[in-house]
């Protein structure tokens, strides 16, 4: 199928915009590559340290240059349900590596915090910055410079982007992402959401809410709604960084273990020491085409709005510059093919059963919406990702994904989508630039014009809601929630209250320089408003009572105040001192001070990253 002209146009625009920074990145990769087998470049003392504790057989293998050494970088901890299954993975990987003529070493662990635990709590203010800490921890793990490839074990929100940003700094190494899979399905998402709204309304107590949540989040694996964690898994697959079909196989199953072993074997094969000349460094996989494929996949599935930040940071890490205009342009032509909560009632297990990633990739390829001519960890070309894995006895094999969706309420073909566009919009106007996810917002709620009610925290809005002050049409303005102000926490805590007001017939919306996460739902929310308030963004001049128009159809976000009047107003400066202490926030003062804007990836790195940022929007 011929590539859609707009996909080609956006890709070429990114390539042209990125040429100086991408060429600089690739020069660094080439310089690292020319050094050859890295173990040959370190001293005998260095090398002895590197495998002093290894089994004798591994020591013998690593003394010479022939066997690849695979680094395992893992986000394992047993508090996160998604990452608990990783406890078993290193042993599986090490055994599979030996059978493939390679050695695997656990190179390092990276932090892994759970947004589900910190949601609405002050710990959430470390969440976004944890991505960059993970990137740096990945670099520390690989800095020993004795590895020929890396296996990245991570799933959740900031963890996969952080691992990928870190791995891209070692672009001469092959890298395979090894998922753990989603937990089995619990209670329906509709029942869960209903109980949350009843609790917000004071109609059920904490015990009923906790019982509902425990029936939803009940075992090992990723949370099953389509938030940032599962959007990560979709992205790693559509970018060619997973083995085909690996994303949504449940943990602790024979098929999941077989895929984990196969990842280790494949990593060995695609190193510079692998047989058959299949060397595939990550720098050659993550190019302009892969980034555009990622955006298309995000749009086609109604994925997490967090990736309007993360994909920008990932692209920068490989020398490429993208912005929200690229997302917006592609959204106009990419159909919505999946309905997964919060964009529908199904969860990712239902999506996988209906045809999953293999069906989705084939539909998008055949519609000309994905670049097929890319490199992947499975070999050249994305067509391989139209297959799904299965066990033939005890042997891992692949077969074509279903020819038709097995549940048209969850997954559809490109000829009969849920909607003609991807449901992610760029909003512009006199309040700056913002994004809005409308795939779960009914058409009658996509345009809201109402008086602003201004708050400096989500807690302040919730207190007003509990006092009964918000039973009316209004636009909630939650300001000073950007990266520099407090680390840009998710404001998902507001969803049940705003949702219940909308259900009562009020016209409500949210406007904020904070985030709303992959759980962005049925209430229109203009998020990531840039510039943020602490960078003198216009949102800091809005006063309660000002009329605000949020028009997701026309892409407009504006306060209906005369331009001269708005300019004369003093910037509001609430006391933000409390944002700097407690739950470790003291250690992140430099991160807040250095953070770039949301449309520049909200990253905290300097040097070449800052040079790249200066060249974008």
N, C-alpha and C positions, 0 to 999 in steps of 0.2 A: 504494500500500500504506500502510495506517495505521501511523504511527510506534509502535514498541514502547513500552508504558507506562513501562518502566524507563528507556529512553533519554530519554523526555520528563522523567521524574522527576529523573534525574541532571542533565540540562541545566538544569532549573528550580532545582535546588539550587545549582548553580554560579552561575547568574544572580543568585539572591538573596544568596548569600555574597559575590559580587563587586560588588554594585551601587555602593557608594561609590567604590571604586577604579576601576571601569570608567567610571563617569560622569566622574570626574576626568580619566582618560585621554582620553575622547572630547571633553571641553572643550578640552584642549590641542590635539587634532587640529583641532577646529573653528576655534580661534584661528589656527592656521597656515594653514588653508584660506582664510580670509577675506582674507588678504593678496593673493590673486589670483596672476597669473603672477609667479613669483618674480624673474625677470630684471628686471621693471619696478621692483622694490623696492631694487635695488642701484645704487650710484653708477656714473657713466660710467667712473671709474678701476677700480672693482671689475670691471665688465663687460669692459673692455678686457683686464685681466689674465686673465679667465676664458677668453677665446678667442684670446689673442695668438698662439699657435702653430697655430691651426686653419687648414685650407685656406681660401682666399678665399671659396669658395662657402658654406662653413659660417659664416664670419664674417658674410657678408651675411645669411644666414638668421637668425642669432642676434641681430643688431642690432635686429630687430623682435620683437614678441611673438607672432607667429602660429605659428612652427614649434616643436614640442616639442623639448626638449633631454633626451635619455635618458642617464642615468648608467650606466656599466658599472662594477660592483664585482666584482673577480675574485680568486679564490684560485689562480690559475695558478702552478704551478711544475713543472719537468720532472723532479723527483725522485719525485713521487707519480704513479703510473700513472693514477689517476683524474682528475688535474688536468692532466696533460700535454696532452691534446687541446684544452684551453682556449687554447693558444697561438694557434690559428687563429681563434678565435671573434670577437675584436674587429673584425677586418677584415670578416667576414661580417655582423656586426651593423651596422657603420657603413654598409656598402653598402646593406643592406636598409632601414635607417632613411632614408637619402636618397631611396630609391625610394618611401618612404611619406610623404614630406614632413616629415621630422624630421632632427635631428642627434643623433649618439651620441658621447659623449666618455668616454674611459677615466678614470673619476673617482678610482679608487684600488685598490690591491691589499691583500689581507688575508693574514695568515700562514696557512699550511696545513701542519700537521704530520701525519705518518702514524703511526697507532697500530701498524700492522704493523711498522714499522721500530723503534719504541721499546718494543714489547711485551716486558715482563720486564726492561727497562733503566731507568736512573734518569730518562731523558728523559720517560718516561711520567708522571712526577709533575708535568709541566707541561701534560699533555694536557687535562684538564678545564678548567683555568684558561684555556687557549687559546681556549675558546669565548667567554669574556667579553672577552678581548683582541680577538678578531675582531669582536665586537659594537661595541666602542669604535672599532676601525679603520674599520668601516662607517660609523659616525656621523661620524668625521673626514672620510671621503671625501664624504659628503653635506652636510657642514656649510658648504660653499661656497655652498649655497643658490641655485644657478642651474639646478636640474634640475626636470623635470616628471614624471619617472618613473625607476625604477631597474630594471636587469637584473642579477640576482645570479647569479654564476657560481661554484657550489660544489657539492660532492657529499658529502665524507667526514664523519667522525664528529662533530666539534665544529664543523665549518665551516658547515654548513647551519643548525644552531641559532643560531650566532653571527651569521651574516648576517641571519637572520630577526629576532632580538632587536634588532639594529642598525636594520634597515629599519623596524621597528615604532615606533621613536622619530621617524620621519618618516611617521606614519600617514596624512597627507594625500596622499602620493604613491602612485600605483600601483606595484606591484612584481611582477615576473615572475621566477621562478627558472628558470634555464636549465641543464638537466643535460647531462652529457657522455656518459653511457651506460656499460654494463659491458663489460669486456674479453670476448673470445670465450672459450668454455669450454676449460679445460685438462684435466688428469687428473681422475679422479673424486674427489669429496670423501672417499669411503670410503677410497680408496687413500692419499690425503694423511693422513687421520687415523691410519690403520694405521701408516704410516711414522713418524709423530710418536711414537706409543706405543712402537714398537720402539726408537726412539732413546732415549726416556726409560728404557726397561728395559736399555739398554746392548747391545742385540742388533744394531744397525746403527750405523755411524759417521757422522761429520759430512758426509762427501762424499755418502753415500746420502741423507741428510736434505736437503742443499742441492739435490741433483738433483731430488728430489721437489718441493720448494718452488718451484723455478724452472719446473717443468712446470705448476704450478698458477698462479703469478703470473708471467705470461709476456709481457704486451704492454700496450698502452695501454688504459685504461678502469678502471672500478671492479672491485675484487676481487669474484668472482662468488658468494661465499657470502652468506647473508642475515644480515649483521651490521648495525652501526649505519649504515654508508654507504648500503646499499640500503634499509634501513628509512627513512632520510631521504627517499629518492626516492619511496617509496610514500606517505609522509606529505605531501610537497609536492603530490603529485597528488590525494590524497583530500581535502586542504584547499583545492583549487582554485587553487593557486599555480603549477602547471605548465600548459602547454598539454596537452590531453587526450592520453594515451598516450605522453607524451614520456619517461617515466622510464627505460625499459629498452631503448632503441634503441642498438645498438652505435655506438661512435665512428668517425669518419672514413668514414662511409657517406653516400650521397646523401640518404637519408631523415633522418639526423641533421642534416646541413647545412640541409636544408629546414626542419626544426623550429626550428633556431637562427635562421634568417632570419625565420620566421613569428613568433617570440617578439618580435623587435624591432618588426615591423610591428604586432603586436597591442598592444605597450606604447604605441606612438605613438597608437593609436586610443582607448585608454582613459584618456589624460590629460585634464585639464580643457580642453585645446586641441583634442582630437580631434573629428572630425566625428561627427554622429549622437547626441550626448548620452550616450556610453557611459562617462563618467568613473567609474572604479572604484578608489578608494583602498584601500590594504591594510588600513586600520583597519576597513573595512566587510566585508572578506573574513574576517579573523581575529576571529571573535566566539565566543560560547559554543557555538554549533552546530558551527562548524568545529573547535573543540578537542575536542568529544565525537566528531565524525567521525574525528579523528586517533586518539583512543584506541581506537575501534572497529576501525579499520584495523590498528592495531598488534596488537590481540588476535586478529583474524581471520587474520593472517598469521604469528603467532608471532614478532613482531619483537623488536628489541633492547631489553633491559632498561635500557639507558642512557636510553631515552626516558621512563622513570618519573622521571627527573631533568630531562631537557631540556624535555619538554612542560610541566612545571610552571614552568620559567623562562620559556619562550615565552609561556605564558598570563599570567604576571606582567607581562611586557613590554607587554602590551596591556590591563593592568588587571584581569585575571581570576585567580581563586584556585581551584586544584584540588589534590587530595591523593590519596594512594594508596588511600583508601577509594573514590574515584570509579573508579579502575582496577579495583579488586576487585569492585565492584558490577556493572560492565559485563562483566567477565570471566565472570560467572555465566550470561550470556545470549548472548554472542557466540560462535558456533561457529568452530572452527579449520578454515579452508578451504584452507590451503596447507601443503605439506610441502617446505620448502627447507632445505638444510643450514645450521645444524646440527640442524634438526628433521626432516630427511629426507635422501635421497641426492641430490636434484636441486639445480641452481643457478638463479640468477635468469634465465638465458637459457632454461632449460627452463620456468620459470614463465611467462615472456613468451610462449613458443611455444605453451603450453597454453591460452592465452586472456588471461593477464596481467591488467593493472589494469582493463581494460574489463569483462572477465567478472566480476572480483571486485566491482567497484563495483555492477554491475547486480544481482548476487546479494544483496548487502547492502542495497541500496535496496529490492529486491522483498520482502525479509524484514522490512522496517520497521526496520532497524538503523542506518540513516544518515539524517541530515537532508537532504532533497532541496532544500528551499527556502532555499538559501544563495546568496551571491554568489561568483563565481569570476572569474579573469582571462579565461575564455572566454565569460563572459556569465552571466545568471541561471540558477540551478538546476544541481544536480550530475548530472543525467541526461546531460548532454553528455559526461561522463567514462565513459560506457558504450561509447564509440566508440574505435576505434583508427586511427592515422594510416597512410596509404600514399601512394605516388607513382602518380598517373595520368599516365603519361608523365613529364613534368618538373613536373607540378602537384601540390602537396600537397593531399590530400583526406582525409576521414575516413569510415569505415564502421562499422556495428555490430560489436561484438566477437562472437566465436563464440557461438552459442546454447547449446552444450554444451562442457564441458571437452574439450580434445583429448588430455589425459593425466590420467586420474583418479588416478594415483599421485602427482601433483604438485599438482593444483588440482581442487577439487570445488565443487559447488553447495551452497547452504545446506540443502537437503533431505537431503543425504547427506554430512555433514562428516566430517573425520577424528576430531574429538571434539566433544562438545556445548558445551564451554566454551573460553574463550580461552587457558587455560593459564598465566595470570599471576595469582599469588595474593599477598595481603597476609598476612604472618605477624605475630602479636602474642603477647605473653607477658611474662615477667619480665625478658627481655633487651632489650625495646623493640619497635620496629616494623622490619620488613624486607620485602623482596619476594623472590619466587622464581618462576622461569620453569620450568614443568613440561612444556611441550609436547614436549620431547625426552627427558624422564625417564620411563622405563617405570613403570607403576603399582606394581610390586613394590619400586621403589627410592624411592618418595615419602614413606615414613615410616622414619626412622632414629632409633634411640635407642642411644647408645653413649657411652663416656667421651670427654671432651674431651682433645685434645692441643693445648696453647696455644703459638703462635709469634708473634713480633713482626715477622716479615717473611716474604715468600714464599720468599726464599732459604733461610731457616732451615728451612722445611718441606721444601724440595727436598734439603737436605743430610741431613736425617733419613731421607728416602725412599731416598737413595743409600746410606746406611749400613744399610739393611734394617730400620729400626726401626718401620716403619709397616705391616707385613704382619699386620693385625688389624682388628677393627671399631673405628672411632674417628670422632669429629667434629673436623675440623681447624678450630681457631679462629685466624684470622689477624687480629690486632687492631692498632690504631693505623694504619689505612689510610684514614681518613676525610679529608674535604676540609681540615680544619684541621691534621691531623697531617702529611700529606705530599702533599696534592693529590688524594687518592682515585684511585690508579692502578688500572687493570684488572689482575686476577690470573689472566689466561688462561694464563699460564705453568704454572699448577698442573694444568690440565685433563688433559694426557696421563698424569701420574703418578696422579692420583686415578682417572682412567678405567681405567687398567691394574689398579689395586687392586680396583676394582669388578668388572672382568672376571674376576678371580681368585676372586670369590665373597665378598669382604669387604663389610660394610655400612659405607659411608663417606659423609660429607657435608662441606660447607664452610659455615662461619659467619664472616662478616666485615663490618666497616664499610667495606670497600672495594667496588670494582666488579668485575663479571665479564664485562661487555661483551655485545655482540650475539652473541658466539660461545658464550654460555652453552649448555651441552650436556647430556649424559646423566647427569651427577652432580648430585644435589640440592645446591643452593647458596643459602643464605639470605644475601642481599647487601644492601648499603646500610643495615646495621643502624644505627638512629637512636634515641637520641642516639649520636654516635660516641664512641669511648673517650676522646679528648682533651677532650670536653665532659662528662666524668664519666659516660659511659654505663655501664650495668650490665655490658656485655661485658668491661669492664676489671677486673671482680671475679671473673671465671671463672678457675679454676685447673685445671691438668691433672688428670685423673681425675674431675672433676665429671661426672655423667651429664647429657647434653643430649638433649632430644627435639625433633626437627624433624619436624613432621607437616604436610605440604603439603596433605593432604586436609582436615583440620580447621582449617588456618590457625594452627597453634600453633608457637611457638618459645620454649622455656623451658629453664632449667637447673634440675635437680631438687635444689636446695639450699634449706634452710629460709630463709624470708624474713628472719628476724632475723639468722641467720648471714651471709647475703649482705650485709645492710646493715652488719654490723660489720666486714666485710673492708675492708682498705685498698685504695684504687685503685692498681693497678699503674702505675708511671711509668717506663717504659724510657727510656733516653737517646735522644732524638730529634734531637740536635744535627746529626748527619750529614745530616738531611733538608734542611738549610738552605744547603748549598753544593754547587757542582759543576753542570755543564750549565745554568748560568743560574738555578739555584734561588734564588740570593741575591736576585735581582730580584723574587721572588714572595713575600717574607716578608709583605708587607701583604695579599696575596691569601689566604694561609693564615690570617692573623689575622682577616680580615673574612668568610671564607666562611660562608655559611649552611649548615644541615643538608641532607642529601640530599633529604628530603621537602619542603624549601623551595626546591629547585632548585639548591642548592650554589653560588649566585651570590655575587658579591663586591661588588655595587653597593649604595650607600646611598640616602638620600633617599626618594623615593616607593616604591622597591623595598622598602626596609626597612619602610615603613608597610604595604605589602601583605603582606609576610611575617608581620608581627605579627598579621594578621587571619586567618591560615590555621590549620592544625592545632594 
